[in-house]
Amino acid sequence: MLGAVDGVTDRVDRRRPWAVAGLLAPAVAVTVAVFWVAMAVLFVLSVYPFLSAAPRATLGAWAAFVRDPYYWGVVAGTLELGFVTTAIALGVGYPVAYAMTKIRTPGRAACATVLLFAPILVSVVVRTYGWALLLARDGAVNYVLLRAGLAERPLPLMFNRIGIVVAMVHILLPFMAFPILSLLRQLPPELGEAAMDLGADRWRRFLRVTLPLSVPGIVSGCQIVFTLTVSAFVTPFLMGGGKVQTLSGLIYRDMEGLNFGFVSVTAFVLLVLSLAILAVSNVLTRRAYAGSEVEA
């Protein structure tokens, strides 16, 4: 009997790699066809300007990008926009997610969830134009500030980084709050009760138990918001009014000018920056976990 069971187990183990490969094959095929083929085309375009009089392989576009301080200024501005938006979204999203875990009534929890994730159901163009109406010189925000005596003249809330950050935080807040909320709801309540039994107050229980255990959700939310921010085009373009340059804006401008070499180089720079930031955040997170385990 045991021999028969072992034989069946061996056959299952031998078939498992093929089963896993079969399940992964569609996703791998789509990724290769959509992403890696596109990356290969972009690389060829970056070193082989087909629209030139005498097409030949050249690194002219890469050299021009690396040597021009203007492009590095745009890179710095894009990263700054990503970090600021991510930090503010985290500062707003974490308290919102934490508060939603304290809602016990199912109906109220459902209403809060709908309110939080409602922006995802509306087109990004519509949401951006909505913020443009609110933050314009004669918009609702300036009207309230002037009427309340909080400002002597209309504040410049449009066509600058302030308007872009405000709109981006609103648009991307669900992507920050959802990973944190999902993880907080999975935390066993017994951990908090044990901390209270050991003499910890609510604030210390949050700092020593809830916050450290929610770090994976924080990291996931920050990575999602950062990558979506640095690659966003519609909101920075409409709220910035062409006065705030980002890498996505450069790609759009060069596409209009049929400058495919610079388009490809800028796209690669944006991709490499995003991957580098994600890799660094993963490394720092692993080191933080390793350090906490050693200290424990």
C-alpha positions as CSV (number, residue, x, y, z in Angstrom):
1,M,0.0,0.0,0.0
2,L,2.8,2.4,0.9
3,G,4.6,1.5,-2.3
4,A,1.6,2.4,-4.4
5,V,1.2,5.8,-2.5
6,D,4.9,6.5,-3.1
7,G,4.6,5.7,-6.8
8,V,1.6,8.1,-7.2
9,T,3.6,10.8,-5.3
10,D,6.6,10.4,-7.5
11,R,4.4,10.7,-10.7
12,V,2.8,13.9,-9.3
13,D,6.2,15.3,-8.4
14,R,7.5,14.6,-11.9
15,R,4.4,16.2,-13.5
16,R,4.4,19.3,-11.3
17,P,7.1,21.2,-13.1
18,W,5.3,20.7,-16.4
19,A,2.0,21.7,-14.9
20,V,3.6,24.9,-13.4
21,A,5.2,25.6,-16.8
22,G,1.9,25.2,-18.6
23,L,0.2,27.6,-16.2
24,L,2.9,30.2,-16.6
25,A,3.2,29.8,-20.4
26,P,0.4,32.2,-21.3
27,A,1.6,35.0,-19.0
28,V,5.2,34.6,-20.2
29,A,4.1,34.6,-23.8
30,V,2.1,37.8,-23.4
31,T,5.0,39.4,-21.5
32,V,7.5,38.5,-24.1
33,A,5.3,39.7,-27.0
34,V,4.1,42.9,-25.4
35,F,7.0,44.0,-23.2
36,W,10.3,42.5,-24.3
37,V,9.6,42.9,-28.0
38,A,8.7,46.5,-27.4
39,M,11.9,47.0,-25.5
40,A,13.9,45.5,-28.3
41,V,12.2,47.8,-30.8
42,L,12.9,50.8,-28.6
43,F,16.5,49.9,-28.3
44,V,16.9,49.5,-32.1
45,L,15.3,52.9,-32.6
46,S,17.6,54.5,-30.0
47,V,20.8,53.4,-31.9
48,Y,19.5,53.3,-35.5
49,P,17.7,56.6,-36.6
50,F,15.7,55.3,-39.6
51,L,14.5,58.9,-40.5
52,S,18.0,60.2,-41.1
53,A,19.4,60.8,-44.6
54,A,21.9,57.9,-44.2
55,P,20.6,55.4,-41.6
56,R,23.4,53.9,-39.6
57,A,24.0,52.6,-36.1
58,T,24.9,55.5,-33.7
59,L,24.9,56.4,-30.0
60,G,24.2,60.0,-30.8
61,A,20.9,60.1,-29.0
62,W,22.3,58.5,-25.9
63,A,25.3,60.9,-25.9
64,A,23.1,63.9,-26.3
65,F,20.8,62.9,-23.5
66,V,23.7,62.1,-21.1
67,R,25.6,65.3,-21.9
68,D,22.7,67.8,-21.7
69,P,22.0,69.2,-18.2
70,Y,18.5,70.0,-19.2
71,Y,17.5,66.3,-19.5
72,W,19.1,65.5,-16.1
73,G,17.0,68.4,-14.7
74,V,13.9,66.8,-16.0
75,V,15.0,63.4,-14.5
76,A,15.5,65.1,-11.1
77,G,12.1,66.9,-11.4
78,T,10.4,63.6,-12.3
79,L,11.9,61.8,-9.3
80,E,11.1,64.7,-7.0
81,L,7.5,64.6,-8.1
82,G,7.4,60.8,-7.5
83,F,8.9,61.0,-4.0
84,V,6.7,63.9,-2.9
85,T,3.5,62.4,-4.2
86,T,4.4,59.0,-2.7
87,A,5.2,60.6,0.7
88,I,1.9,62.6,0.8
89,A,-0.2,59.6,-0.4
90,L,1.4,57.5,2.4
91,G,0.7,60.2,5.0
92,V,-3.0,60.3,3.9
93,G,-3.5,56.7,2.9
94,Y,-2.2,55.0,6.0
95,P,-4.5,56.8,8.5
96,V,-7.4,56.2,6.1
97,A,-6.6,52.5,5.9
98,Y,-6.1,52.2,9.6
99,A,-9.4,53.9,10.4
100,M,-11.3,51.7,8.0
101,T,-10.1,48.6,10.0
102,K,-11.9,50.1,13.0
103,I,-15.3,50.2,11.3
104,R,-17.3,47.4,12.6
105,T,-20.7,48.0,10.9
106,P,-20.8,46.2,7.5
107,G,-22.8,49.0,5.9
108,R,-20.5,51.7,7.0
109,A,-17.5,49.7,6.0
110,A,-19.0,49.2,2.5
111,C,-19.7,53.0,2.2
112,A,-16.2,53.9,3.3
113,T,-14.7,51.4,0.7
114,V,-16.9,52.9,-2.1
115,L,-15.8,56.4,-1.2
116,L,-12.2,55.4,-1.1
117,F,-12.1,53.6,-4.3
118,A,-14.6,55.7,-6.2
119,P,-11.8,57.7,-8.0
120,I,-10.8,54.6,-9.8
121,L,-14.2,54.3,-11.5
122,V,-13.8,57.8,-13.1
123,S,-11.6,58.5,-16.1
124,V,-8.3,60.1,-15.2
125,V,-9.0,62.9,-17.6
126,V,-12.3,63.7,-15.9
127,R,-10.7,63.7,-12.5
128,T,-7.9,65.9,-13.7
129,Y,-10.2,68.4,-15.2
130,G,-12.2,68.4,-12.0
131,W,-9.2,69.4,-10.0
132,A,-8.3,72.0,-12.7
133,L,-11.7,73.6,-12.1
134,L,-11.2,73.6,-8.3
135,L,-7.6,74.9,-8.3
136,A,-7.9,77.5,-11.0
137,R,-7.3,81.1,-10.3
138,D,-11.0,81.8,-10.1
139,G,-11.9,78.3,-8.9
140,A,-13.7,77.1,-5.8
141,V,-10.5,76.8,-3.6
142,N,-9.4,80.3,-4.2
143,Y,-12.9,81.6,-3.8
144,V,-13.2,80.0,-0.4
145,L,-9.8,81.3,0.7
146,L,-10.5,84.8,-0.4
147,R,-14.0,84.8,1.2
148,A,-12.6,83.4,4.5
149,G,-9.9,86.0,4.5
150,L,-7.1,83.4,4.4
151,A,-5.6,84.9,1.3
152,E,-5.3,88.5,0.0
153,R,-5.1,87.4,-3.7
154,P,-5.7,84.2,-5.6
155,L,-3.0,81.6,-4.9
156,P,-1.2,80.0,-7.9
157,L,-2.4,76.4,-7.5
158,M,-2.4,75.6,-11.2
159,F,0.4,75.2,-13.8
160,N,2.9,74.2,-11.1
161,R,3.9,71.2,-9.0
162,I,1.4,72.0,-6.3
163,G,-1.6,71.3,-8.6
164,I,0.1,68.2,-10.0
165,V,0.8,66.8,-6.6
166,V,-2.7,67.5,-5.3
167,A,-4.3,65.8,-8.3
168,M,-1.9,62.9,-8.3
169,V,-2.4,62.2,-4.6
170,H,-6.2,62.1,-5.1
171,I,-6.0,59.9,-8.2
172,L,-3.4,57.4,-6.7
173,L,-4.7,57.4,-3.0
174,P,-6.6,54.1,-3.5
175,F,-3.4,52.4,-4.8
176,M,-1.7,53.4,-1.5
177,A,-4.5,52.6,0.8
178,F,-5.6,49.2,-0.6
179,P,-2.4,47.2,0.0
180,I,-2.1,48.7,3.5
181,L,-5.8,48.0,4.3
182,S,-5.6,44.5,2.9
183,L,-2.6,43.7,5.2
184,L,-4.0,45.4,8.3
185,R,-7.2,43.3,8.0
186,Q,-5.0,40.1,8.0
187,L,-3.3,40.9,11.3
188,P,-4.5,38.7,14.1
189,P,-6.2,40.8,16.8
190,E,-4.6,38.6,19.5
191,L,-1.3,40.4,18.8
192,G,-2.6,43.7,19.9
193,E,-4.4,42.2,22.9
194,A,-1.2,40.5,24.0
195,A,0.7,43.8,23.8
196,M,-2.0,45.4,25.9
197,D,-1.8,42.6,28.5
198,L,2.0,43.2,28.7
199,G,1.4,46.9,29.6
200,A,1.5,48.6,26.3
201,D,-0.8,51.6,25.7
202,R,-2.6,52.2,22.4
203,W,0.2,54.4,21.0
204,R,3.0,51.9,21.9
205,R,0.9,49.0,20.6
206,F,0.6,50.8,17.3
207,L,4.4,51.6,17.1
208,R,5.7,48.3,18.3
209,V,3.1,45.8,16.8
210,T,0.8,47.3,14.1
211,L,3.2,49.5,12.2
212,P,6.1,47.1,11.9
213,L,3.8,44.3,10.7
214,S,2.2,46.6,8.1
215,V,5.6,47.4,6.5
216,P,5.0,45.0,3.5
217,G,1.7,46.9,2.7
218,I,3.5,50.2,3.0
219,V,6.3,49.1,0.7
220,S,3.8,47.7,-1.9
221,G,1.7,50.9,-1.8
222,C,4.7,53.2,-2.1
223,Q,6.1,51.2,-5.1
224,I,2.8,51.3,-6.9
225,V,2.2,55.0,-6.3
226,F,5.8,55.9,-7.2
227,T,5.9,54.0,-10.5
228,L,2.5,55.3,-11.5
229,T,3.6,58.9,-10.7
230,V,6.9,59.0,-12.6
231,S,5.2,57.4,-15.6
232,A,2.0,59.6,-15.5
233,F,1.4,61.9,-18.5
234,V,-2.2,63.1,-18.5
235,T,-2.3,64.7,-15.0
236,P,1.2,66.4,-15.2
237,F,0.4,67.6,-18.7
238,L,-3.0,69.1,-17.9
239,M,-2.2,70.4,-14.4
240,G,1.3,71.6,-15.3
241,G,0.2,73.4,-18.4
242,G,3.5,72.6,-20.1
243,K,5.5,74.5,-17.4
244,V,6.4,71.4,-15.4
245,Q,8.5,69.0,-17.5
246,T,8.5,65.3,-16.8
247,L,10.1,62.3,-18.7
248,S,6.6,61.3,-20.0
249,G,6.2,64.9,-21.3
250,L,9.5,64.7,-23.1
251,I,8.4,61.4,-24.7
252,Y,5.2,63.1,-25.9
253,R,7.1,66.1,-27.2
254,D,9.7,64.1,-29.1
255,M,6.9,61.8,-30.6
256,E,5.3,64.9,-32.0
257,G,8.6,65.8,-33.6
258,L,9.1,62.2,-34.9
259,N,12.4,62.2,-32.9
260,F,12.2,58.4,-32.3
261,G,15.8,58.2,-31.1
262,F,15.2,60.5,-28.1
263,V,11.8,58.9,-27.5
264,S,13.5,55.6,-27.1
265,V,16.3,56.9,-24.9
266,T,13.9,58.7,-22.6
267,A,11.7,55.6,-22.3
268,F,14.7,53.5,-21.4
269,V,15.8,56.1,-18.8
270,L,12.3,56.1,-17.3
271,L,12.2,52.3,-17.2
272,V,15.7,52.0,-15.6
273,L,15.0,54.6,-13.0
274,S,11.7,52.9,-12.0
275,L,13.4,49.5,-11.8
276,A,16.3,50.9,-9.8
277,I,14.1,52.6,-7.2
278,L,12.0,49.4,-6.9
279,A,15.2,47.3,-6.5
280,V,16.6,49.6,-3.8
281,S,13.4,49.7,-1.9
282,N,13.3,45.8,-1.9
283,V,16.9,45.6,-0.7
284,L,16.3,48.1,2.1
285,T,13.1,46.3,3.2
286,R,14.9,43.0,3.4
287,R,17.7,44.5,5.4
288,A,15.3,46.1,7.8
289,Y,13.6,42.7,8.3
290,A,16.9,41.0,8.8
291,G,18.0,43.6,11.3
292,S,14.8,43.3,13.3
293,E,15.2,39.5,13.4
294,V,18.8,39.8,14.6
295,E,17.8,42.3,17.3
296,A,15.0,40.0,18.3
